[in-house]
Amino acid sequence: MKISIIEPCGFTRLGIFSYLAENNNLQIIDAVNVSQALESIPEFQPDIILVNMTRYCHNSELSQELKNFFEYRHGASIYCYIDANYPDCDTPIPITREVFILNKQSLTSLLRDIALDPQSFMPVNNFKLPRTLFSDQEILVMSYWMSEMPNYRIARKLNISSRTVYVHKRHLAQKIKVRNRLEFCFVYNLIKYMFWPIDDISATPVSRQIKDDLQQIYKIYS
């Protein structure tokens, strides 16, 4: 199995290596950032990518670098961890079949599991998961919500009640295991790359109308 580590902190990279070194059958390369990793990933073709995404969660602007990085999500299982105490979950949350998110405190447990049974983390084992964590309507509500559109306008756009919008927001927060809008916004700056801007690389199975609506949001707020 091949594993790529993307982590700016040298001490953390050493710590990750120390856990994975328990299994001699693992091939491991590391990089200090996504830009450097993009130079080696195409040739190395990792099965698992462990990446610290905290930097990108602080930035709401769309990053072409990160967009390019997620082009490889169909060839590897990508575990994104952030320097925060959320998502409030002991195990990685599958945003899509290929991309998972976890808090940094849970990284130790994940590394031990990978070292003990790396084959169970192969991308081929992810097909038992739903293609995406969210429904079409939740994706739209999430995008409008993060563009600071009020509930009544979201309801009018989607032809649903304001109460339904509120329920969607609550379910979105519950699925990501966050407690408030600020935490959700932090995580959204990462997970939005799985859903929009919509292009040929974005393979999330949403309807044509949903894609058109998301594209409009992208044009207005990018």
C-alpha positions in Angstrom: 0.0 0.0 0.0 1.1 3.5 -0.8 0.5 6.4 1.5 1.1 10.2 1.0 1.5 12.5 4.0 0.9 16.2 3.6 1.8 18.1 6.8 3.6 21.4 7.3 4.8 20.5 10.8 8.0 18.4 10.8 7.3 17.0 14.3 3.8 15.9 13.3 5.2 14.2 10.1 7.7 12.3 12.3 4.9 11.3 14.6 2.8 10.0 11.7 5.8 8.1 10.4 6.4 6.5 13.8 2.9 5.1 13.8 2.9 3.8 10.3 6.4 2.4 10.6 4.9 -0.5 12.6 3.9 -2.0 9.2 6.9 -2.6 6.9 4.7 -3.2 3.9 3.7 0.5 3.6 5.4 2.8 1.0 5.3 6.4 2.3 6.2 9.7 0.9 5.7 13.1 2.5 5.3 16.8 1.6 5.0 20.0 3.5 2.1 21.4 1.5 -0.4 20.5 -1.2 1.6 22.3 -3.9 4.6 20.2 -3.2 2.5 17.0 -3.1 1.0 17.7 -6.5 4.4 17.2 -8.0 4.8 13.7 -6.6 1.2 12.3 -6.3 0.6 11.7 -10.1 3.7 9.4 -10.3 3.4 7.9 -6.9 -0.3 7.1 -7.1 -1.0 6.7 -3.4 -3.9 4.6 -2.1 -4.3 6.8 1.0 -3.6 10.5 1.4 -3.3 12.0 4.9 -3.5 15.8 4.7 -3.6 18.7 7.1 -6.3 21.1 5.7 -6.3 23.7 8.5 -4.8 26.4 6.3 -7.5 26.0 3.7 -10.3 26.0 6.2 -9.2 29.5 7.2 -9.7 30.8 3.7 -13.1 31.3 2.1 -11.7 32.2 -1.4 -11.6 29.4 -3.9 -8.1 27.8 -4.3 -7.1 26.5 -7.7 -4.4 24.5 -6.0 -6.9 22.7 -3.7 -9.3 22.2 -6.7 -6.4 20.5 -8.6 -5.6 18.4 -5.6 -9.1 16.9 -5.4 -8.9 15.8 -9.0 -7.1 12.7 -7.5 -9.9 11.8 -5.1 -11.0 9.0 -7.4 -7.7 7.2 -7.1 -7.2 7.4 -3.4 -8.9 7.7 -0.1 -8.2 11.2 1.2 -8.3 11.8 5.0 -8.4 15.5 5.7 -7.7 16.5 9.3 -7.9 19.9 10.9 -6.3 21.5 14.0 -9.6 21.8 15.9 -11.8 19.8 18.3 -14.4 19.3 15.7 -15.9 17.5 13.8 -16.9 16.0 17.2 -16.5 12.4 16.2 -13.9 9.7 17.0 -14.0 8.3 13.5 -13.5 10.0 10.1 -16.7 11.4 8.5 -17.1 10.4 4.8 -18.1 13.5 2.9 -18.0 11.5 -0.3 -16.8 8.0 -0.9 -13.3 9.3 -1.5 -12.9 12.1 1.0 -13.1 11.9 4.8 -12.7 14.6 7.4 -11.6 14.3 11.1 -10.2 16.4 13.9 -6.5 16.1 14.6 -7.1 14.5 18.0 -8.6 11.5 16.1 -5.6 11.1 13.8 -3.7 8.9 16.3 -6.5 6.3 16.3 -6.7 6.4 12.5 -3.0 5.8 12.1 -3.0 2.8 14.4 -5.9 1.3 12.5 -4.1 1.8 9.1 -0.9 0.3 10.5 -2.7 -2.7 11.8 -5.0 -3.4 8.7 -4.1 -1.2 5.8 -6.1 -3.2 3.3 -9.4 -2.2 4.9 -8.6 1.4 4.0 -8.1 0.7 0.3 -10.4 2.9 -1.9 -12.1 -0.3 -3.3 -13.7 -0.8 0.1 -15.4 2.6 0.1 -18.2 1.5 -2.3 -20.4 0.4 0.6 -20.6 4.1 1.5 -23.1 6.6 -0.1 -21.6 8.6 -2.9 -22.2 11.8 -0.9 -23.1 12.6 2.7 -25.7 15.2 1.6 -28.9 15.2 -0.4 -29.3 17.5 -3.5 -31.4 19.9 -1.5 -29.0 19.9 1.4 -26.2 20.8 -0.9 -28.1 23.8 -2.2 -29.2 25.0 1.3 -25.6 24.7 2.4 -24.3 26.8 -0.4 -27.0 29.5 0.0 -26.5 29.5 3.7 -22.8 30.0 3.4 -23.4 32.8 1.0 -25.3 34.5 3.9 -28.7 34.3 2.2 -31.5 34.5 4.8 -33.8 31.6 5.4 -36.9 33.2 3.8 -35.0 33.8 0.6 -33.5 30.3 0.5 -37.1 29.0 1.1 -38.4 31.1 -1.8 -35.6 30.0 -4.2 -36.1 26.3 -3.4 -39.9 26.5 -3.1 -39.9 25.1 0.4 -40.9 26.5 3.8 -38.6 28.4 6.1 -39.1 25.7 8.7 -37.7 23.1 6.2 -34.7 25.4 5.6 -34.1 25.5 9.3 -34.3 21.7 9.6 -31.9 21.2 6.7 -29.4 23.5 8.5 -29.7 21.5 11.6 -29.2 18.2 9.8 -26.2 19.6 8.0 -24.6 20.6 11.3 -25.4 17.2 12.8 -23.9 15.3 9.8 -20.6 17.3 10.0 -20.7 17.0 13.9 -20.3 20.7 14.5 -22.1 22.9 17.1 -22.7 26.2 15.3 -22.4 28.2 12.1 -18.9 29.3 12.8 -17.6 25.7 13.0 -19.7 24.7 10.0 -18.2 27.6 8.0 -14.7 26.5 8.9 -15.3 23.0 7.6 -17.3 24.3 4.6 -14.3 26.1 3.3 -12.9 22.6 2.6 -15.9 20.4 1.7 -17.3 22.9 -0.8 -14.6 21.6 -3.3 -16.6 18.3 -3.4 -19.7 20.0 -4.6 -19.0 23.3 -6.4 -17.9 25.0 -8.5 -19.5 22.5 -10.8 -17.3 21.3 -13.6 -16.2 18.1 -15.4 -14.1 17.1 -12.4 -17.0 17.4 -9.9 -18.4 14.0 -10.1 -20.9 14.3 -7.2 -24.2 12.8 -8.6 -26.5 15.9 -8.4 -29.2 16.7 -10.9 -28.8 19.0 -13.8 -31.0 21.6 -12.2 -29.0 21.5 -8.9 -25.8 21.9 -11.0 -27.2 24.9 -12.8 -28.3 26.5 -9.5 -24.9 25.9 -7.9 -23.2 27.4 -10.9 -25.2 30.5 -10.4 -24.2 30.7 -6.8 -20.5 30.3 -7.8 -20.8 33.2 -10.4 -22.4 35.5 -7.9 -20.2 34.9 -4.8 -16.8 33.9 -6.2 
